[in-house]
Amino acid sequence: MKLIIVTACPQGVATSFLAARALERAAHQKGWETSTDIRNPQQPSSALSDDVVASADLVIAATGTPTDLSTYVGKRLYQIPVTAALPDPAAVLEQAEKQAEPYQPSEAPPPEAAATESASKRIVAVTACPTGVAHTFMAAEALTGAAKAAGHQIRVETQGSVGAQDPLTAEEIEAADVVILACDIEVDPGRFAGKPLWRTSTGNALKRPGPTIDEALANATVEEGQKKAASAGGSEKPGPYKHLLTGVSFMLPMVVAGGLLIALSFVFGIDAFEEEGTLAAALMQIGGGTAFQLMIPLLAGYIAWSIADRPGLAPGMIGGYLAGTLGAGFLGGIIAGFLAGYVARFISQKLPMPESIESLKPILIIPLLASLVTGLGMIYVIGEPAAALMSGLTSFLEGMGTTNAILLGGILGAMMCFDLGGPVNKAAYTFGVGLLSEGSGGSAPMAAIMAAGMVPAIGMGVASFVARAKFAEAERQAGRASFVLGLCFISEGAIPFMAKDPLRVIPVCMVGGAITGALSMLFAVKLMAPHGGLFVLAIPNAVSAVLPYVAAIAIGSLVIGFGYAMVKTGKAEVAATTS
């Protein structure tokens, strides 16, 4: 079988090369001969010779943008979105062999590639992740490419820790046929009232953009009360995990700002803040005395907001503040947030009121009753046990021996590298942020977590450099970008490599992350800021032991880089186009 692979991506050449490489490797495993036609804005037409085209038995066009395929008129052609070639290229080949049909430009494109004009839909989407921006923008890019490949019009608004970018206008929302919320945190759906809504995660949108759009168009429904998730077709309902991540998302900037301000106070000396009236004391008052005090109320308040919308915010913050004053810490804040949210939602939805006082519900009855239940629950039931648990956990962390510290660091490090921004990664990160909010006792686990989160992306960059013969040029470019993202503590830079070769990348990354986390705990490194990567090292005393910390990161990165370089298979290049 002689196969021609055509790829094109509207966001750049990296995805085009990765898709071509994936299909090429799968075809070679079947014993097929391949030629590759990779398009870019500077090369919009085919660069293959007439003889190569004439001898081809099958053409697969994996495109995310309108592409001139006139060269292949009469050839058996199978079209898919460019992102659909990455998860399972072998399955794509099997489908192409069965479903490809002779290409005729005058006919409507096949359904796998694009919809007809009459079937074209207007889609608006929001992507949002809680702890960074990488998943947010990668999911937006995947949805954009898949929608355009299917002939639909789409506009995506990105939201994350940095807030909303490219916000949707009221006119765009009004004209939309469907709304996709690809969010790991809760976002306010009120502006989409009356619109068919489909909820999913950023990870699902990133890995399955085409099916996500198809599912949204087929099954999206108008939400009841603008807050419940649609029940048809398996639309993802906001659950406790998403509510927790929403609270963490709003708390995170406070943790980062507070931690960095505390670290800045240490520039003048570790104990300089103890002298009243000095700049060091002022910085400590802002960071430790104010920002860190507001973390837990923010966490609890926005957990409750995610559950019950605006009526949950006040009782959640009151419960979170009580958790802080009672010594229940972030664990008590989490409990308070869920308690306040579910109580407020119960009162809002289930407690019948006479019509004459129904209007007082959101401003008087819900805040009063929910705050009363939450406050009394924290004071008389939850506060003391949660405080004892947090005290015991803090004492354990501060007094644990070397063996336990290494084991904890290894477990947290492996979790950070398992799914690169997925639920396991975020669970470990949330644990570290929560401990850091309790004070210095959590700064050592936070150091291990950030270090381990950096090494997968750095390691992929190292692998693409030391084993250049096993990586295509586009993959080497992706490796360089991944290296820089890793230095910034954006582990998602390694996702393209994990998506292509998960059975090798994930174990290697977990081993390297576990080693990094264990070494960080062994060296007793303490970190006061939960984000920033190596750039945090520029602040004196933000990291307690700079050289050992850098050594732990370097060792883990080299383990991943050289480890993956050894186990990776493949030829030197994707077949290059000729001009």
C-alpha positions, 0 to 999 in steps of 0.5 A: 500500500502506498500512502500519502499523508497530508497535514495542515494546522491553523495554529502552526507547523508543530501539530502538522509535523506531529500528526504526520509523524504519528500516521507515518509510524503507524503506516510503517508498522503495517508495511506501507510506503508513505510520502508526506505533504505537510502544508503551512502558510508559506507552502499552501499547495502540494510539494509532491511530484506527479509520479508520487501522486499517481502511484498512491493508493490512498490519501489521508488528509489530516487538516485543521484549516481549508486546504487545497486538495486539487492535486488528489482528484480521483484518488481515494481520500480520507479526511479528518481533523489534524488533532484526530491523528494523534491519539490513535493513528493505527485506528485512523489507518484502518478507517481510512482503508475502509471508508476512503472514497475517490475525491471530487472537489465539486462534491460536498466534503466527506462528513469526517472532514467538514460539514456542508454549508447548511450543516455549519454551526456557530459555536462559542466556547469557554476553556478554563483550568485552575492552576495555570494557563497551559491546558486552557490555551491548548484546549482552546486551540484543539477545539478551534482546529477541530471546529474549523476542520468540520466546517463550523464557526467557533469563538473561544474565550480563555479563562484561567488564573490570569482571568478572561482573555478574548471575551465573548461578546453578547452578539456572538453568544446570541448568534451561537447555536451551542455553548461549550464549557470546557472547564475544570473550574466552575464559571458563571453560565448566566450570560448563556441563559437560554442557550444549549450548553455542553460541559466537559473538561479541558483535558477531554477537549484537548484529547478528543476535540472532534468528538467533543464538538459532535457530542455538544451539537447532538446533546447540549441542552438548556440548563434549568436555572442556569446552574445545573449541568445538562443531563442528556448525553452524559454532559459532565456535571460539576462535582465536588472535585470541580468545586474544590478546584474552583476554590483553589483557583481563586485562592492561588493568586493570594498564595503566590502573592503572599508567599512572594511578599514573605520571601521578599521580607527575608531579603533583609534577613531571616529575622528582619521582619521582627523589627517594627517599622521596617520595610521587612516588617511591612512586607511580612504584614502584607504577605503573612498577616494579610494575604495568608489570612485571606487564603482560607476565606477565599478558598471556602467562599469560592467553593461555596460559590461554585456550588450555590452561585452568589448566595453561597459566597458570604456563608462560605467566606464566614466559614472559611474565616472561622476555620482560620481563627479556630486553627482548622486550616485549609482542611477546615476551610474546605469543609466549611466551603462545602457545608456553606455551599450545599446548605445555601443551595438547599435553601435556595432550591428546596425551602419553600417560601411565600411569594411575598418574601421570596425576593428576600431569599438571596439577600437576607434569608439564604445568607442568614440561615446558611451563615448560621448553620455553617458558623455553628457547625464550624464552632461546635462540630467541625472546628476542633477535630479539624484543628487537631487533624491539621495540628497533627499533620503539621507536627508530622511534616515538621518532625518526620524522619529522613526516610518518611520525608523521602517517601513523601517527596517521591509519592508527590513527585510521581503524582505530579508527573502522572498526567501533567495537569490532570486530576492526579497532578492537580490533587498533589498540587492542591495538597501542597498549596494547602500545606503552604497556607498553614505556614513553614511546615508545608514549604518542604512538600511545596518545594518537592511538588514544584520541582517535580512538576518542572522536570517532565517538560525539561526532560522532554527537551533534553531527550529531543537534544541528546537523541536528535536522530529519533526526533523529527525537526518539528519534535525537536522544536517542540522539545525546545519549547517544552524545555522553556515551559518546564523552567517556568513550572508549566509541565504541560509542555510535555503533553505532545510527547505524552499524547504520542507515546504514553506507554514510554513517556509516563513511566519515565516521567514518573520515575524522574519526578519521584527522584526529584521530589525525594531529593528535594525532601532529602535536602530539606529544601523549603519553598515559600511560593507555589509557582514561578519555576526557576525564576523564584530563585532570583528572590533571596531566601525564597528557596532555603537551599538553592544549589541542592534544589537546582541539583534535584531538578537537574538530576530528575530532568536528566533521568527523564531526558536520557531515559526517554532517549534510550527507550524511544524508537523511531527514525530520524525525520518525518518525510520532508517536503521539497520545494 
